[in-house]
């Protein structure tokens, strides 16, 4: 496996593990969060491309715009999930997306999934189940939040497959622009109409989230995705679970349980073994 690609995807997963911290501290509606998250990368990268006079609307653009439309659903469900259930519940359900990617990559990209990769994927999912088994809740609000997380996982896995097919013709920053451009338009009316309006803290958190995770982390992910199978990139991303756990313990003073220790160790082990395969 390409070492730089592995490190890039691993770095993206580590940054993504911090996402719940940003969302939990914002006091605005999910659609408003989604607009800031999609608008900031669109405006920043669009400005850069204008200055460079780079032509980004070219062959293959239509499928990227379709992926951008799918990303609208993903972003709304993503923020809705974290607002309406715990970080643990949301993260658990969101991380069904690597399984979706493995299946879709075999069907649409004709990637060969060997027995070792299958075992490692199952091992990582077992680790997730162990981590959250004691806290998983299916009460009314939690159920809505987790259902939204499942929708986000499915939409995200579909966009990963589309962006993988386009990665040979488009650079990572161009993929990020297309990933967000439709959302920046669709979510704008909700941002204007919804209340409460963002406070200064909301703007700081939402903009930081958009730049650090929505732009830089996805740059790393798309860089790695271009140089490895989508199925492998998806499995490496399980490290995000461990980072989310540590962030909760260290920054939100959440308890560190035996389940977290065992499940986290299994996730790290499966990712390490994948690197060696």
C-alpha positions as a Markdown table, in Angstrom:
| # | Residue | x | y | z |
|---|---|---|---|---|
| 1 | Unk | 0.0 | 0.0 | 0.0 |
| 2 | Unk | 1.2 | 3.5 | -0.8 |
| 3 | Unk | 2.6 | 4.8 | 2.5 |
| 4 | Unk | 1.8 | 8.5 | 1.8 |
| 5 | Unk | -1.8 | 7.6 | 0.8 |
| 6 | Unk | -2.2 | 5.5 | 4.0 |
| 7 | Unk | -0.9 | 8.4 | 6.2 |
| 8 | Unk | -3.1 | 10.9 | 4.4 |
| 9 | Unk | -6.3 | 8.8 | 5.0 |
| 10 | Unk | -5.2 | 8.1 | 8.5 |
| 11 | Unk | -4.7 | 11.8 | 9.2 |
| 12 | Unk | -8.1 | 12.6 | 7.7 |
| 13 | Unk | -9.7 | 10.0 | 10.0 |
| 14 | Unk | -8.0 | 11.5 | 13.0 |
| 15 | Unk | -9.3 | 15.0 | 12.2 |
| 16 | Unk | -12.8 | 13.7 | 11.5 |
| 17 | Unk | -12.9 | 12.2 | 14.9 |
| 18 | Unk | -13.1 | 15.7 | 16.3 |
| 19 | Unk | -16.3 | 16.6 | 14.4 |
| 20 | Unk | -18.7 | 15.8 | 17.2 |
| 21 | Unk | -17.0 | 18.2 | 19.5 |
| 22 | Unk | -17.7 | 21.1 | 17.1 |
| 23 | Unk | -21.3 | 20.1 | 16.5 |
| 24 | Unk | -22.2 | 19.6 | 20.2 |
| 25 | Unk | -21.0 | 23.1 | 21.1 |
| 26 | Unk | -23.0 | 24.9 | 18.3 |
| 27 | Unk | -26.5 | 26.3 | 19.2 |
| 28 | Unk | -28.0 | 26.6 | 15.7 |
| 29 | Unk | -30.2 | 24.4 | 13.6 |
| 30 | Unk | -28.7 | 21.4 | 11.6 |
| 31 | Unk | -29.5 | 23.0 | 8.2 |
| 32 | Unk | -27.8 | 26.3 | 9.3 |
| 33 | Unk | -24.7 | 24.2 | 10.4 |
| 34 | Unk | -24.8 | 22.5 | 7.0 |
| 35 | Unk | -24.9 | 25.8 | 5.1 |
| 36 | Unk | -21.8 | 27.1 | 6.9 |
| 37 | Unk | -20.0 | 23.8 | 6.5 |
| 38 | Unk | -20.6 | 23.7 | 2.7 |
| 39 | Unk | -20.4 | 27.4 | 2.0 |
| 40 | Unk | -17.0 | 28.1 | 3.5 |
| 41 | Unk | -15.1 | 25.5 | 1.3 |
| 42 | Unk | -17.1 | 26.6 | -1.8 |
| 43 | Unk | -16.3 | 30.3 | -1.3 |
| 44 | Unk | -12.7 | 29.7 | -0.4 |
| 45 | Unk | -11.8 | 27.3 | -3.1 |
| 46 | Unk | -14.0 | 29.0 | -5.7 |
| 47 | Unk | -12.0 | 32.2 | -5.0 |
| 48 | Unk | -8.7 | 30.4 | -5.3 |
| 49 | Unk | -9.7 | 28.9 | -8.7 |
| 50 | Unk | -10.9 | 32.3 | -10.0 |
| 51 | Unk | -7.5 | 33.8 | -9.1 |
| 52 | Unk | -5.7 | 30.9 | -10.7 |
| 53 | Unk | -8.1 | 31.1 | -13.7 |
| 54 | Unk | -8.5 | 27.4 | -13.4 |
| 55 | Unk | -11.2 | 25.7 | -15.5 |
| 56 | Unk | -12.9 | 23.3 | -13.2 |
| 57 | Unk | -16.2 | 22.8 | -15.1 |
| 58 | Unk | -15.0 | 20.2 | -17.6 |
| 59 | Unk | -15.6 | 16.6 | -18.7 |
| 60 | Unk | -17.0 | 14.4 | -16.0 |
| 61 | Unk | -18.6 | 17.4 | -14.1 |
| 62 | Unk | -22.1 | 16.0 | -14.2 |
| 63 | Unk | -21.4 | 13.0 | -12.0 |
| 64 | Unk | -19.6 | 15.3 | -9.5 |
| 65 | Unk | -22.6 | 17.6 | -9.4 |
| 66 | Unk | -24.7 | 14.5 | -8.7 |
| 67 | Unk | -22.4 | 13.6 | -5.9 |
| 68 | Unk | -22.7 | 17.1 | -4.6 |
| 69 | Unk | -26.5 | 16.7 | -4.5 |
| 70 | Unk | -26.1 | 13.5 | -2.6 |
| 71 | Unk | -23.8 | 15.3 | -0.2 |
| 72 | Unk | -26.7 | 17.7 | 0.6 |
| 73 | Unk | -28.6 | 14.8 | 2.1 |
| 74 | Unk | -25.5 | 13.6 | 3.9 |
| 75 | Unk | -24.7 | 16.9 | 5.5 |
| 76 | Unk | -28.2 | 17.5 | 6.8 |
| 77 | Unk | -28.5 | 13.9 | 8.2 |
| 78 | Unk | -25.0 | 14.2 | 9.7 |
| 79 | Unk | -25.7 | 17.3 | 11.7 |
| 80 | Unk | -29.3 | 16.1 | 12.6 |
| 81 | Unk | -27.8 | 12.9 | 14.0 |
| 82 | Unk | -25.3 | 14.6 | 16.3 |
| 83 | Unk | -27.9 | 17.1 | 17.5 |
| 84 | Unk | -30.5 | 14.5 | 18.3 |
| 85 | Unk | -28.5 | 11.7 | 19.8 |
| 86 | Unk | -25.2 | 11.1 | 21.6 |
| 87 | Unk | -21.8 | 11.4 | 19.9 |
| 88 | Unk | -21.4 | 7.6 | 20.6 |
| 89 | Unk | -24.7 | 6.6 | 19.0 |
| 90 | Unk | -24.2 | 8.9 | 16.0 |
| 91 | Unk | -20.6 | 7.8 | 15.4 |
| 92 | Unk | -21.5 | 4.1 | 15.7 |
| 93 | Unk | -24.2 | 4.3 | 13.1 |
| 94 | Unk | -22.3 | 6.6 | 10.8 |
| 95 | Unk | -19.5 | 4.1 | 10.7 |
| 96 | Unk | -21.6 | 1.6 | 8.8 |
| 97 | Unk | -20.4 | 3.6 | 5.7 |
| 98 | Unk | -17.1 | 1.6 | 5.3 |
| 99 | Unk | -19.2 | -1.5 | 4.9 |
| 100 | Unk | -21.4 | 0.2 | 2.3 |
| 101 | Unk | -18.2 | 1.3 | 0.5 |
| 102 | Unk | -16.7 | -2.1 | 0.5 |
| 103 | Unk | -19.9 | -3.6 | -1.1 |
| 104 | Unk | -20.3 | -0.7 | -3.6 |
| 105 | Unk | -16.6 | -0.8 | -4.6 |
| 106 | Unk | -16.9 | -4.5 | -5.4 |
| 107 | Unk | -20.1 | -3.9 | -7.5 |
| 108 | Unk | -19.3 | -0.6 | -9.2 |
| 109 | Unk | -15.5 | -0.3 | -9.2 |
| 110 | Unk | -14.9 | -4.1 | -9.6 |
| 111 | Unk | -12.4 | -4.0 | -6.7 |
| 112 | Unk | -11.4 | -7.4 | -5.4 |
| 113 | Unk | -12.1 | -7.8 | -1.7 |
| 114 | Unk | -10.0 | -10.7 | -0.4 |
| 115 | Unk | -10.7 | -12.8 | 2.6 |
| 116 | Unk | -8.1 | -10.9 | 4.7 |
| 117 | Unk | -9.8 | -7.6 | 4.1 |
| 118 | Unk | -13.2 | -9.0 | 4.8 |
| 119 | Unk | -12.0 | -10.4 | 8.1 |
| 120 | Unk | -10.4 | -7.1 | 9.1 |
| 121 | Unk | -13.5 | -5.2 | 8.2 |
| 122 | Unk | -15.6 | -7.5 | 10.4 |
| 123 | Unk | -13.0 | -7.1 | 13.1 |
| 124 | Unk | -13.2 | -3.3 | 13.0 |
| 125 | Unk | -17.0 | -3.5 | 13.2 |
| 126 | Unk | -16.8 | -5.9 | 16.2 |
| 127 | Unk | -14.6 | -3.3 | 17.9 |
| 128 | Unk | -17.2 | -0.6 | 17.3 |
| 129 | Unk | -19.9 | -2.8 | 18.7 |
| 130 | Unk | -17.9 | -3.5 | 21.8 |
| 131 | Unk | -17.2 | 0.2 | 22.4 |
| 132 | Unk | -20.8 | 1.3 | 22.3 |
| 133 | Unk | -22.7 | -1.8 | 23.4 |
| 134 | Unk | -23.3 | -0.5 | 26.9 |
| 135 | Unk | -24.5 | 2.9 | 25.9 |
| 136 | Unk | -26.6 | 2.3 | 22.8 |
| 137 | Unk | -30.1 | 3.7 | 23.1 |
| 138 | Unk | -33.2 | 3.4 | 20.9 |
| 139 | Unk | -35.4 | 5.9 | 22.7 |
| 140 | Unk | -37.5 | 8.2 | 20.6 |
| 141 | Unk | -35.1 | 11.1 | 20.0 |
| 142 | Unk | -32.1 | 8.8 | 19.9 |
| 143 | Unk | -33.8 | 6.6 | 17.3 |
| 144 | Unk | -34.4 | 9.6 | 15.0 |
| 145 | Unk | -30.8 | 10.7 | 15.4 |
| 146 | Unk | -29.5 | 7.2 | 14.6 |
| 147 | Unk | -31.8 | 6.8 | 11.7 |
| 148 | Unk | -30.4 | 10.1 | 10.3 |
| 149 | Unk | -26.9 | 8.8 | 10.9 |
| 150 | Unk | -27.7 | 5.7 | 8.8 |
| 151 | Unk | -28.9 | 7.9 | 6.0 |
| 152 | Unk | -25.8 | 10.0 | 6.2 |
| 153 | Unk | -23.7 | 6.8 | 6.1 |
| 154 | Unk | -25.4 | 5.6 | 2.9 |
| 155 | Unk | -25.2 | 8.9 | 1.1 |
| 156 | Unk | -21.5 | 9.3 | 2.1 |
| 157 | Unk | -20.6 | 5.9 | 0.8 |
| 158 | Unk | -22.2 | 6.7 | -2.5 |
| 159 | Unk | -20.2 | 9.9 | -2.8 |
| 160 | Unk | -17.0 | 8.1 | -2.0 |
| 161 | Unk | -17.5 | 5.8 | -4.9 |
| 162 | Unk | -18.3 | 8.6 | -7.3 |
| 163 | Unk | -15.3 | 10.7 | -6.2 |
| 164 | Unk | -13.1 | 7.7 | -6.5 |
| 165 | Unk | -14.1 | 7.3 | -10.2 |
| 166 | Unk | -13.4 | 11.1 | -10.8 |
| 167 | Unk | -10.1 | 11.2 | -8.9 |
| 168 | Unk | -8.0 | 10.4 | -12.0 |
| 169 | Unk | -9.3 | 13.5 | -13.7 |
| 170 | Unk | -9.8 | 16.0 | -10.8 |
| 171 | Unk | -7.4 | 17.2 | -8.1 |
| 172 | Unk | -8.4 | 16.8 | -4.4 |
| 173 | Unk | -9.3 | 20.5 | -4.0 |
| 174 | Unk | -11.5 | 20.4 | -7.0 |
| 175 | Unk | -13.3 | 17.4 | -5.6 |
| 176 | Unk | -13.9 | 19.3 | -2.4 |
| 177 | Unk | -15.3 | 22.2 | -4.3 |
| 178 | Unk | -17.8 | 20.0 | -6.1 |
| 179 | Unk | -18.6 | 18.1 | -2.9 |
| 180 | Unk | -19.9 | 21.3 | -1.3 |
| 181 | Unk | -21.1 | 23.6 | -4.1 |
| 182 | Unk | -24.8 | 22.3 | -4.3 |
| 183 | Unk | -25.1 | 22.3 | -0.6 |
| 184 | Unk | -24.0 | 25.9 | -0.4 |
| 185 | Unk | -27.0 | 26.9 | -2.6 |
| 186 | Unk | -29.6 | 24.5 | -1.2 |
| 187 | Unk | -29.0 | 25.3 | 2.5 |
| 188 | Unk | -28.8 | 29.1 | 2.1 |
| 189 | Unk | -32.6 | 29.8 | 2.4 |
| 190 | Unk | -32.7 | 27.7 | 5.6 |
| 191 | Unk | -29.7 | 29.6 | 7.0 |
| 192 | Unk | -31.5 | 32.9 | 6.4 |
| 193 | Unk | -34.9 | 31.8 | 7.7 |
| 194 | Unk | -34.0 | 29.6 | 10.7 |
| 195 | Unk | -33.6 | 30.8 | 14.2 |
| 196 | Unk | -31.7 | 31.2 | 16.4 |
| 197 | Unk | -29.1 | 33.1 | 14.4 |
| 198 | Unk | -25.5 | 32.1 | 14.9 |
| 199 | Unk | -23.6 | 33.7 | 17.7 |
| 200 | Unk | -20.0 | 34.7 | 17.4 |
| 201 | Unk | -19.0 | 31.4 | 19.0 |
| 202 | Unk | -21.2 | 29.5 | 16.5 |
| 203 | Unk | -19.5 | 31.3 | 13.6 |
| 204 | Unk | -16.1 | 30.5 | 15.0 |
| 205 | Unk | -16.9 | 26.8 | 15.6 |
| 206 | Unk | -18.7 | 26.3 | 12.3 |
| 207 | Unk | -16.0 | 28.1 | 10.2 |
| 208 | Unk | -13.2 | 26.2 | 12.0 |
| 209 | Unk | -15.1 | 22.9 | 11.4 |
| 210 | Unk | -15.6 | 23.8 | 7.7 |
| 211 | Unk | -11.9 | 24.7 | 7.2 |
| 212 | Unk | -10.2 | 22.0 | 9.3 |
| 213 | Unk | -12.5 | 19.1 | 8.7 |
| 214 | Unk | -14.5 | 20.0 | 5.6 |
| 215 | Unk | -11.5 | 21.3 | 3.6 |
| 216 | Unk | -8.2 | 20.1 | 5.0 |
| 217 | Unk | -9.3 | 16.6 | 6.2 |
| 218 | Unk | -11.1 | 15.9 | 2.9 |
| 219 | Unk | -8.0 | 17.1 | 1.0 |
| 220 | Unk | -6.1 | 14.4 | 2.8 |
| 221 | Unk | -8.8 | 11.8 | 2.3 |
| 222 | Unk | -9.1 | 12.5 | -1.5 |
| 223 | Unk | -5.3 | 12.5 | -1.8 |
| 224 | Unk | -5.2 | 9.0 | -0.4 |
| 225 | Unk | -8.4 | 7.8 | -2.2 |
| 226 | Unk | -6.8 | 8.7 | -5.5 |
| 227 | Unk | -3.9 | 6.3 | -4.7 |
| 228 | Unk | -5.6 | 3.3 | -3.1 |
| 229 | Unk | -8.7 | 1.2 | -3.4 |
| 230 | Unk | -11.9 | 2.8 | -2.0 |
| 231 | Unk | -12.5 | -0.2 | 0.1 |
| 232 | Unk | -9.1 | 0.1 | 1.8 |
| 233 | Unk | -9.5 | 3.8 | 2.4 |
| 234 | Unk | -12.9 | 3.1 | 4.0 |
| 235 | Unk | -11.4 | 0.5 | 6.4 |
| 236 | Unk | -8.5 | 2.8 | 7.5 |
| 237 | Unk | -11.1 | 5.4 | 8.4 |
| 238 | Unk | -12.3 | 3.3 | 11.3 |
| 239 | Unk | -9.5 | 5.0 | 13.3 |
| 240 | Unk | -11.9 | 8.0 | 13.5 |
| 241 | Unk | -13.8 | 6.0 | 16.2 |
| 242 | Unk | -10.8 | 5.9 | 18.5 |
| 243 | Unk | -10.1 | 9.6 | 18.1 |
| 244 | Unk | -13.8 | 10.4 | 18.8 |
| 245 | Unk | -13.5 | 8.4 | 22.0 |
| 246 | Unk | -10.3 | 10.0 | 23.2 |
| 247 | Unk | -11.7 | 13.5 | 22.4 |
| 248 | Unk | -14.8 | 12.7 | 24.5 |
| 249 | Unk | -12.7 | 11.5 | 27.4 |
| 250 | Unk | -10.0 | 14.2 | 27.3 |
| 251 | Unk | -12.1 | 17.3 | 26.3 |
| 252 | Unk | -15.6 | 16.5 | 27.5 |
| 253 | Unk | -14.7 | 14.4 | 30.5 |
| 254 | Unk | -16.7 | 11.4 | 29.4 |
| 255 | Unk | -16.0 | 8.1 | 31.2 |
| 256 | Unk | -13.3 | 5.8 | 29.9 |
| 257 | Unk | -14.7 | 2.3 | 30.2 |
| 258 | Unk | -13.3 | -1.2 | 29.7 |
| 259 | Unk | -15.5 | -1.5 | 26.5 |
| 260 | Unk | -13.7 | 1.6 | 25.1 |
| 261 | Unk | -10.2 | 0.1 | 25.8 |
| 262 | Unk | -11.0 | -3.3 | 24.3 |
| 263 | Unk | -13.0 | -2.0 | 21.3 |
| 264 | Unk | -10.5 | 0.8 | 20.6 |
| 265 | Unk | -7.6 | -1.7 | 20.7 |
| 266 | Unk | -9.4 | -4.0 | 18.2 |
| 267 | Unk | -10.0 | -1.1 | 15.8 |
| 268 | Unk | -6.4 | 0.0 | 15.9 |
| 269 | Unk | -5.2 | -3.5 | 15.4 |
| 270 | Unk | -7.5 | -4.1 | 12.4 |
| 271 | Unk | -6.2 | -0.9 | 10.8 |
| 272 | Unk | -2.6 | -1.7 | 11.4 |
| 273 | Unk | -3.0 | -5.2 | 9.9 |
| 274 | Unk | -4.7 | -3.6 | 6.9 |
| 275 | Unk | -1.6 | -1.4 | 6.4 |
| 276 | Unk | 0.5 | -4.5 | 6.2 |
| 277 | Unk | -1.7 | -6.4 | 3.8 |
